[in-house]
Amino acid sequence: MPRVLLRGALLALLLLVTAPTGTALRVDVLHSVAGVPPHIVGIFDDPVAFQRSASGEYFVFDRRGHTVYSIDRARTTASKLIQIGHEEGRIIEPGAFDMAPNGTFAVADAPRGQERVQIFTPGGKRLLGFTLPGRAEVRVTLGSLVLSGIASFQYNGTTLLISHPESGALFTEYSPRGYPVRSFGSLRDTPYGQDRDLHLAMNAGMPLIDPTGGYFYVFLAGTPMFRKYDSKGGLTFERYMQGRELDDYMRTLPTRWPTRRVEDREVPYVTPTVRTAAVDPDGELWVSFVVPYTYVYDAQGDKTRTVQFQAAGTIAPTSLFFTGTGRLLVTPGCYEFDPSAPGQSRR
């Protein structure tokens, strides 16, 4: 081999070996393969959850519209299942939605500032409900979208996992009737221990059920991190999330956060690093950031892919949902993607 070619090959190998940990060498651009027709999407004010039941029916949680819609399998018609209202069986100031494998779904809302969870049948009939003690407190917000607290939970048909760092633990598990089952996951250390509100905001996150066993917890604000817990609530590992796509954002991350007045006190106004996250059927964690990139981590916590979603432009996901047929549903826009597709590589 000529010396100049040998030198070039060695240099390329050296650059590959010494590339910073977490640096993405390429981006897989996934293009939508289906979606809800625009004339139906147009009736939603703010779709922040798009999920599909085992029967093939779609459900859309319209946060700003205070409504839950069902869409038929052919995606030709949308019907209102749950509408606005303070009374039981309706929702007001809703924050979160999640569907269980059996087709029942849960909605969290806040009538008169009181945090409430209601469980519904696939047809929209109220089954159960409960309220949480205390007033609803906003920890992390992105524009008008609340990302933390009871606005982030998972429902598996048997229990609900809620991010509730006020309790001193990351996870709080409730029965559908509102009985606390257990709490687990110690809060992470932050530089804001003297500021309780800011310390709790930096511990707000998304509790996620791993279908292959255990749980993930993705911190929403501050230094990007996630943790994996086993089925008994024991810590398995934690990982920092890094990559060149996040570098510019991390350089501008505040060390002092602005405040806003809520009722009679000043509270920090904290914006997120992470928009949403989900776990696929193989136990891989997908994390979407405020910059329009999504990192994928395997069961050992190693980053395997950097993904970008394309439909009518680049999408910054506000929700991710893996269906039983292997598709990935994404809002805004209510699009479907094939997560197994290699995508169009871009360096």
DRENDO-1510 file (C-alpha; in Angstrom, 1 decimal, always signed):
<recs>
REC; n; res; u; v; w
REC; 1; MET; +0.0; +0.0; +0.0 .
REC; 2; PRO; +1.4; +3.4; -0.9 .
REC; 3; ARG; +2.6; +5.4; +2.1 .
REC; 4; VAL; +0.2; +8.2; +1.6 .
REC; 5; LEU; -2.8; +5.8; +1.6 .
REC; 6; LEU; -1.5; +3.9; +4.6 .
REC; 7; ARG; -1.1; +7.2; +6.5 .
REC; 8; GLY; -4.7; +8.2; +5.5 .
REC; 9; ALA; -6.1; +4.9; +6.7 .
REC; 10; LEU; -4.3; +5.1; +10.0 .
REC; 11; LEU; -5.5; +8.7; +10.5 .
REC; 12; ALA; -9.1; +7.7; +9.8 .
REC; 13; LEU; -8.8; +4.7; +12.2 .
REC; 14; LEU; -7.4; +7.1; +14.9 .
REC; 15; LEU; -10.2; +9.5; +14.5 .
REC; 16; LEU; -12.8; +6.7; +14.8 .
REC; 17; VAL; -11.2; +5.3; +17.9 .
REC; 18; THR; -10.8; +8.6; +19.6 .
REC; 19; ALA; -14.3; +10.0; +18.7 .
REC; 20; PRO; -15.9; +11.4; +21.9 .
REC; 21; THR; -18.2; +9.0; +23.7 .
REC; 22; GLY; -21.9; +9.7; +22.8 .
REC; 23; THR; -21.0; +11.5; +19.5 .
REC; 24; ALA; -23.4; +10.6; +16.7 .
REC; 25; LEU; -21.5; +9.7; +13.5 .
REC; 26; ARG; -24.7; +9.5; +11.5 .
REC; 27; VAL; -28.4; +10.3; +11.7 .
REC; 28; ASP; -31.1; +7.9; +10.5 .
REC; 29; VAL; -33.8; +9.9; +8.9 .
REC; 30; LEU; -37.1; +8.0; +9.2 .
REC; 31; HIS; -39.9; +9.0; +6.8 .
REC; 32; SER; -43.6; +8.6; +7.8 .
REC; 33; VAL; -45.3; +5.5; +6.2 .
REC; 34; ALA; -48.8; +6.5; +7.2 .
REC; 35; GLY; -50.8; +8.9; +9.3 .
REC; 36; VAL; -54.2; +10.4; +10.1 .
REC; 37; PRO; -55.5; +12.4; +7.2 .
REC; 38; PRO; -55.0; +16.1; +7.4 .
REC; 39; HIS; -58.8; +16.9; +7.4 .
REC; 40; ILE; -59.1; +14.9; +10.6 .
REC; 41; VAL; -55.9; +16.2; +12.3 .
REC; 42; GLY; -57.2; +19.7; +11.6 .
REC; 43; ILE; -60.0; +19.3; +14.1 .
REC; 44; PHE; -57.5; +18.8; +17.0 .
REC; 45; ASP; -56.3; +21.9; +18.8 .
REC; 46; ASP; -53.2; +20.3; +20.5 .
REC; 47; PRO; -52.8; +16.5; +20.0 .
REC; 48; VAL; -50.1; +15.4; +22.5 .
REC; 49; ALA; -50.8; +11.7; +22.5 .
REC; 50; PHE; -51.6; +9.3; +19.6 .
REC; 51; GLN; -52.0; +5.7; +20.5 .
REC; 52; ARG; -53.6; +2.5; +19.1 .
REC; 53; SER; -55.4; -0.3; +20.9 .
REC; 54; ALA; -55.0; -4.0; +20.2 .
REC; 55; SER; -58.3; -3.9; +18.2 .
REC; 56; GLY; -56.8; -1.4; +15.8 .
REC; 57; GLU; -58.7; +1.7; +16.9 .
REC; 58; TYR; -56.7; +4.9; +17.3 .
REC; 59; PHE; -57.0; +7.3; +20.2 .
REC; 60; VAL; -55.9; +11.0; +20.3 .
REC; 61; PHE; -55.6; +13.1; +23.4 .
REC; 62; ASP; -56.2; +16.7; +22.5 .
REC; 63; ARG; -54.9; +18.6; +25.5 .
REC; 64; ARG; -55.9; +22.1; +24.6 .
REC; 65; GLY; -59.3; +20.9; +23.4 .
REC; 66; HIS; -59.9; +19.0; +26.8 .
REC; 67; THR; -61.0; +16.0; +24.7 .
REC; 68; VAL; -60.2; +12.4; +23.9 .
REC; 69; TYR; -61.0; +11.2; +20.4 .
REC; 70; SER; -61.3; +7.7; +18.9 .
REC; 71; ILE; -60.5; +7.1; +15.2 .
REC; 72; ASP; -61.6; +4.0; +13.3 .
REC; 73; ARG; -59.1; +1.5; +12.0 .
REC; 74; ALA; -59.4; +2.9; +8.4 .
REC; 75; ARG; -58.7; +6.4; +9.8 .
REC; 76; THR; -61.7; +7.8; +8.1 .
REC; 77; THR; -63.8; +9.2; +11.0 .
REC; 78; ALA; -63.0; +10.7; +14.4 .
REC; 79; SER; -65.5; +10.7; +17.4 .
REC; 80; LYS; -65.3; +12.5; +20.7 .
REC; 81; LEU; -65.2; +10.0; +23.6 .
REC; 82; ILE; -64.4; +12.4; +26.5 .
REC; 83; GLN; -65.3; +16.1; +26.5 .
REC; 84; ILE; -64.6; +19.1; +28.6 .
REC; 85; GLY; -66.1; +19.5; +32.1 .
REC; 86; HIS; -65.4; +19.5; +35.8 .
REC; 87; GLU; -67.7; +16.6; +36.7 .
REC; 88; GLU; -66.8; +12.9; +36.8 .
REC; 89; GLY; -66.5; +11.4; +33.3 .
REC; 90; ARG; -65.3; +14.6; +31.8 .
REC; 91; ILE; -61.9; +16.4; +31.9 .
REC; 92; ILE; -60.7; +19.9; +32.5 .
REC; 93; GLU; -57.1; +21.2; +32.3 .
REC; 94; PRO; -55.9; +17.7; +31.3 .
REC; 95; GLY; -52.2; +16.9; +31.4 .
REC; 96; ALA; -51.6; +13.3; +30.5 .
REC; 97; PHE; -53.1; +10.2; +28.7 .
REC; 98; ASP; -52.0; +6.6; +28.5 .
REC; 99; MET; -53.6; +3.4; +27.3 .
REC; 100; ALA; -53.3; -0.1; +28.8 .
REC; 101; PRO; -52.9; -3.2; +26.7 .
REC; 102; ASN; -56.5; -4.2; +27.6 .
REC; 103; GLY; -57.8; -1.0; +25.8 .
REC; 104; THR; -58.8; +0.9; +29.0 .
REC; 105; PHE; -57.1; +4.3; +29.3 .
REC; 106; ALA; -56.3; +6.9; +32.0 .
REC; 107; VAL; -56.5; +10.6; +31.8 .
REC; 108; ALA; -55.0; +13.0; +34.3 .
REC; 109; ASP; -56.6; +16.5; +34.8 .
REC; 110; ALA; -56.9; +19.2; +37.4 .
REC; 111; PRO; -60.4; +20.5; +38.2 .
REC; 112; ARG; -60.0; +23.6; +40.3 .
REC; 113; GLY; -56.3; +22.9; +40.7 .
REC; 114; GLN; -56.8; +19.5; +42.3 .
REC; 115; GLU; -54.9; +16.7; +40.5 .
REC; 116; ARG; -57.2; +13.9; +39.4 .
REC; 117; VAL; -56.9; +10.6; +37.5 .
REC; 118; GLN; -59.8; +8.9; +35.8 .
REC; 119; ILE; -59.9; +5.4; +34.2 .
REC; 120; PHE; -62.2; +4.8; +31.2 .
REC; 121; THR; -63.3; +1.9; +29.0 .
REC; 122; PRO; -62.3; +1.9; +25.3 .
REC; 123; GLY; -65.8; +3.3; +24.6 .
REC; 124; GLY; -65.3; +6.3; +27.0 .
REC; 125; LYS; -67.3; +5.1; +30.0 .
REC; 126; ARG; -65.8; +6.1; +33.3 .
REC; 127; LEU; -64.7; +3.1; +35.5 .
REC; 128; LEU; -62.7; +4.5; +38.4 .
REC; 129; GLY; -61.1; +7.7; +39.5 .
REC; 130; PHE; -59.2; +9.4; +42.4 .
REC; 131; THR; -57.6; +12.7; +43.4 .
REC; 132; LEU; -54.2; +13.3; +44.8 .
REC; 133; PRO; -53.6; +15.3; +47.9 .
REC; 134; GLY; -52.3; +18.9; +47.6 .
REC; 135; ARG; -52.5; +21.3; +44.7 .
REC; 136; ALA; -51.2; +20.7; +41.2 .
REC; 137; GLU; -47.7; +22.1; +40.9 .
REC; 138; VAL; -46.0; +22.7; +37.6 .
REC; 139; ARG; -42.4; +21.7; +37.6 .
REC; 140; VAL; -41.2; +21.7; +33.9 .
REC; 141; THR; -42.9; +23.4; +31.0 .
REC; 142; LEU; -42.3; +23.8; +27.3 .
REC; 143; GLY; -44.4; +26.8; +26.1 .
REC; 144; SER; -47.9; +25.9; +27.1 .
REC; 145; LEU; -47.1; +22.2; +27.4 .
REC; 146; VAL; -46.7; +20.8; +31.0 .
REC; 147; LEU; -44.3; +17.9; +31.0 .
REC; 148; SER; -43.8; +16.9; +34.7 .
REC; 149; GLY; -45.8; +15.7; +37.7 .
REC; 150; ILE; -49.1; +14.0; +37.0 .
REC; 151; ALA; -48.7; +15.2; +33.4 .
REC; 152; SER; -46.3; +12.3; +33.1 .
REC; 153; PHE; -47.4; +8.8; +34.0 .
REC; 154; GLN; -47.8; +5.3; +32.6 .
REC; 155; TYR; -50.9; +3.1; +33.0 .
REC; 156; ASN; -50.6; -0.7; +32.4 .
REC; 157; GLY; -54.2; -1.7; +33.3 .
REC; 158; THR; -53.3; -2.7; +36.9 .
REC; 159; THR; -51.4; +0.2; +38.3 .
REC; 160; LEU; -50.3; +3.8; +37.5 .
REC; 161; LEU; -46.7; +5.0; +37.7 .
REC; 162; ILE; -46.4; +8.7; +38.4 .
REC; 163; SER; -43.4; +11.0; +38.6 .
REC; 164; HIS; -43.8; +12.5; +42.1 .
REC; 165; PRO; -40.4; +13.7; +43.4 .
REC; 166; GLU; -42.2; +15.6; +46.2 .
REC; 167; SER; -42.6; +12.2; +47.9 .
REC; 168; GLY; -38.8; +11.8; +48.1 .
REC; 169; ALA; -38.8; +9.1; +45.4 .
REC; 170; LEU; -38.8; +9.2; +41.6 .
REC; 171; PHE; -41.6; +6.7; +41.1 .
REC; 172; THR; -44.9; +6.5; +43.0 .
REC; 173; GLU; -47.1; +3.6; +42.0 .
REC; 174; TYR; -50.9; +3.8; +42.6 .
REC; 175; SER; -53.8; +1.4; +42.2 .
REC; 176; PRO; -56.6; +2.5; +39.9 .
REC; 177; ARG; -58.6; +3.4; +43.1 .
REC; 178; GLY; -55.8; +5.7; +44.2 .
REC; 179; TYR; -54.1; +3.6; +46.9 .
REC; 180; PRO; -50.3; +4.1; +47.0 .
REC; 181; VAL; -48.7; +0.7; +46.3 .
REC; 182; ARG; -45.0; +1.7; +46.6 .
REC; 183; SER; -42.4; +4.4; +46.0 .
REC; 184; PHE; -38.9; +3.7; +44.7 .
REC; 185; GLY; -35.9; +5.5; +43.1 .
REC; 186; SER; -33.8; +8.0; +45.1 .
REC; 187; LEU; -33.7; +11.5; +43.8 .
REC; 188; ARG; -30.5; +12.5; +42.0 .
REC; 189; ASP; -28.1; +15.0; +43.5 .
REC; 190; THR; -28.3; +18.5; +42.1 .
REC; 191; PRO; -26.5; +21.8; +42.7 .
REC; 192; TYR; -29.8; +23.3; +43.9 .
REC; 193; GLY; -30.3; +21.5; +47.2 .
REC; 194; GLN; -31.0; +24.8; +49.0 .
REC; 195; ASP; -33.8; +25.6; +46.5 .
REC; 196; ARG; -36.5; +22.9; +47.0 .
REC; 197; ASP; -38.6; +23.9; +44.0 .
REC; 198; LEU; -35.6; +23.9; +41.6 .
REC; 199; HIS; -34.2; +20.7; +43.1 .
REC; 200; LEU; -37.6; +18.9; +42.6 .
REC; 201; ALA; -37.8; +20.3; +39.0 .
REC; 202; MET; -34.5; +18.8; +38.2 .
REC; 203; ASN; -35.8; +15.4; +39.4 .
REC; 204; ALA; -39.1; +15.6; +37.5 .
REC; 205; GLY; -39.2; +13.0; +34.8 .
REC; 206; MET; -40.9; +10.3; +32.8 .
REC; 207; PRO; -41.5; +6.9; +34.5 .
REC; 208; LEU; -41.6; +4.2; +31.8 .
REC; 209; ILE; -42.4; +0.6; +31.9 .
REC; 210; ASP; -40.0; -1.7; +30.1 .
REC; 211; PRO; -42.1; -4.5; +28.5 .
REC; 212; THR; -39.1; -6.9; +28.8 .
REC; 213; GLY; -38.9; -6.2; +32.6 .
REC; 214; GLY; -38.2; -3.3; +35.0 .
REC; 215; TYR; -38.5; +0.4; +34.5 .
REC; 216; PHE; -36.8; +3.4; +33.0 .
REC; 217; TYR; -36.8; +6.9; +34.4 .
REC; 218; VAL; -35.9; +9.8; +32.1 .
REC; 219; PHE; -35.1; +13.1; +33.7 .
REC; 220; LEU; -36.7; +16.0; +31.8 .
REC; 221; ALA; -34.6; +19.0; +32.7 .
REC; 222; GLY; -31.0; +19.9; +33.4 .
REC; 223; THR; -28.2; +17.4; +32.6 .
REC; 224; PRO; -29.7; +14.7; +30.3 .
REC; 225; MET; -29.8; +11.4; +32.2 .
REC; 226; PHE; -31.8; +8.3; +32.5 .
REC; 227; ARG; -31.9; +5.4; +35.0 .
REC; 228; LYS; -32.9; +1.8; +34.7 .
REC; 229; TYR; -34.5; -0.1; +37.6 .
REC; 230; ASP; -35.4; -3.7; +38.0 .
REC; 231; SER; -38.9; -5.0; +38.7 .
REC; 232; LYS; -38.3; -4.8; +42.5 .
REC; 233; GLY; -37.3; -1.1; +42.2 .
REC; 234; GLY; -33.6; -1.6; +42.6 .
REC; 235; LEU; -31.2; +0.6; +40.5 .
REC; 236; THR; -29.6; -1.3; +37.7 .
REC; 237; PHE; -27.6; +1.5; +36.0 .
REC; 238; GLU; -27.7; +5.2; +35.1 .
REC; 239; ARG; -26.5; +6.9; +31.9 .
REC; 240; TYR; -25.7; +10.4; +30.8 .
REC; 241; MET; -27.0; +11.3; +27.4 .
REC; 242; GLN; -24.5; +13.0; +25.1 .
REC; 243; GLY; -24.0; +13.7; +21.4 .
REC; 244; ARG; -23.0; +16.5; +19.1 .
REC; 245; GLU; -26.7; +17.2; +18.4 .
REC; 246; LEU; -27.0; +18.4; +22.0 .
REC; 247; ASP; -23.8; +20.4; +22.3 .
REC; 248; ASP; -25.2; +23.8; +21.3 .
REC; 249; TYR; -28.2; +23.4; +23.6 .
REC; 250; MET; -26.0; +22.3; +26.5 .
REC; 251; ARG; -23.7; +25.3; +26.1 .
REC; 252; THR; -26.7; +27.6; +26.7 .
REC; 253; LEU; -28.2; +25.6; +29.6 .
REC; 254; PRO; -28.8; +28.1; +32.5 .
REC; 255; THR; -27.1; +27.8; +35.8 .
REC; 256; ARG; -29.6; +30.2; +37.3 .
REC; 257; TRP; -33.2; +29.9; +36.3 .
REC; 258; PRO; -35.8; +32.7; +36.0 .
REC; 259; THR; -38.8; +32.7; +38.3 .
REC; 260; ARG; -42.5; +33.4; +38.0 .
REC; 261; ARG; -45.1; +34.2; +40.6 .
REC; 262; VAL; -47.6; +31.4; +41.3 .
REC; 263; GLU; -50.3; +32.5; +43.8 .
REC; 264; ASP; -48.3; +33.9; +46.8 .
REC; 265; ARG; -44.8; +32.8; +46.0 .
REC; 266; GLU; -42.0; +32.8; +43.4 .
REC; 267; VAL; -41.2; +29.5; +41.7 .
REC; 268; PRO; -38.5; +28.7; +39.1 .
REC; 269; TYR; -39.5; +28.6; +35.5 .
REC; 270; VAL; -37.8; +25.5; +34.2 .
REC; 271; THR; -37.7; +24.4; +30.6 .
REC; 272; PRO; -36.9; +20.8; +29.6 .
REC; 273; THR; -34.0; +19.1; +27.8 .
REC; 274; VAL; -36.2; +16.2; +26.9 .
REC; 275; ARG; -39.6; +16.4; +25.2 .
REC; 276; THR; -40.8; +12.8; +25.4 .
REC; 277; ALA; -39.6; +9.2; +25.7 .
REC; 278; ALA; -40.9; +5.6; +25.2 .
REC; 279; VAL; -39.7; +2.0; +25.4 .
REC; 280; ASP; -40.1; -0.2; +22.4 .
REC; 281; PRO; -41.1; -3.9; +22.5 .
REC; 282; ASP; -37.5; -5.0; +22.6 .
REC; 283; GLY; -36.7; -3.0; +25.7 .
REC; 284; GLU; -34.9; -0.2; +23.8 .
REC; 285; LEU; -35.3; +3.3; +25.1 .
REC; 286; TRP; -36.2; +6.1; +22.7 .
REC; 287; VAL; -35.6; +9.7; +24.0 .
REC; 288; SER; -36.6; +12.8; +22.0 .
REC; 289; PHE; -35.0; +16.1; +22.9 .
REC; 290; VAL; -36.1; +19.8; +22.5 .
REC; 291; VAL; -33.8; +19.8; +19.5 .
REC; 292; PRO; -35.4; +17.6; +16.8 .
REC; 293; TYR; -33.3; +14.5; +17.4 .
REC; 294; THR; -34.1; +11.2; +19.1 .
REC; 295; TYR; -31.5; +8.9; +20.7 .
REC; 296; VAL; -32.1; +5.1; +21.0 .
REC; 297; TYR; -30.5; +3.1; +23.8 .
REC; 298; ASP; -30.3; -0.7; +24.0 .
REC; 299; ALA; -31.0; -2.8; +27.1 .
REC; 300; GLN; -27.5; -2.2; +28.4 .
REC; 301; GLY; -27.9; +1.6; +28.2 .
REC; 302; ASP; -25.6; +2.0; +25.2 .
REC; 303; LYS; -26.6; +4.4; +22.4 .
REC; 304; THR; -27.3; +2.6; +19.2 .
REC; 305; ARG; -29.0; +5.1; +16.9 .
REC; 306; THR; -29.6; +8.8; +16.4 .
REC; 307; VAL; -33.0; +9.3; +14.6 .
REC; 308; GLN; -34.8; +12.2; +13.0 .
REC; 309; PHE; -38.4; +12.0; +11.9 .
REC; 310; GLN; -39.6; +13.5; +8.6 .
REC; 311; ALA; -43.2; +13.9; +7.5 .
REC; 312; ALA; -44.4; +17.3; +6.3 .
REC; 313; GLY; -41.1; +18.6; +7.5 .
REC; 314; THR; -38.8; +17.7; +10.4 .
REC; 315; ILE; -40.8; +16.6; +13.5 .
REC; 316; ALA; -39.8; +17.4; +17.1 .
REC; 317; PRO; -42.0; +14.7; +18.8 .
REC; 318; THR; -44.2; +15.5; +21.7 .
REC; 319; SER; -45.2; +11.8; +22.2 .
REC; 320; LEU; -44.0; +8.4; +21.1 .
REC; 321; PHE; -46.1; +5.2; +21.2 .
REC; 322; PHE; -45.1; +1.7; +19.9 .
REC; 323; THR; -48.0; -0.4; +18.6 .
REC; 324; GLY; -48.5; -4.1; +18.8 .
REC; 325; THR; -47.9; -4.3; +15.1 .
REC; 326; GLY; -44.5; -2.7; +15.3 .
REC; 327; ARG; -45.3; +0.8; +14.2 .
REC; 328; LEU; -44.3; +4.0; +16.0 .
REC; 329; LEU; -47.0; +6.7; +16.4 .
REC; 330; VAL; -45.8; +10.3; +16.8 .
REC; 331; THR; -47.3; +13.6; +17.6 .
REC; 332; PRO; -47.7; +16.4; +16.5 .
REC; 333; GLY; -49.3; +15.5; +13.2 .
REC; 334; CYS; -50.4; +11.9; +14.2 .
REC; 335; TYR; -48.0; +10.1; +11.9 .
REC; 336; GLU; -46.9; +6.5; +11.7 .
REC; 337; PHE; -43.3; +5.4; +11.3 .
REC; 338; ASP; -41.5; +2.0; +10.8 .
REC; 339; PRO; -38.9; +2.1; +13.6 .
REC; 340; SER; -37.1; -0.9; +12.2 .
REC; 341; ALA; -36.4; +0.8; +8.9 .
REC; 342; PRO; -32.8; +1.8; +8.4 .
REC; 343; GLY; -33.8; +5.3; +7.2 .
REC; 344; GLN; -31.9; +7.7; +5.1 .
REC; 345; SER; -28.4; +8.0; +6.6 .
REC; 346; ARG; -27.1; +11.6; +7.0 .
REC; 347; ARG; -23.8; +12.5; +8.5 .
</recs>
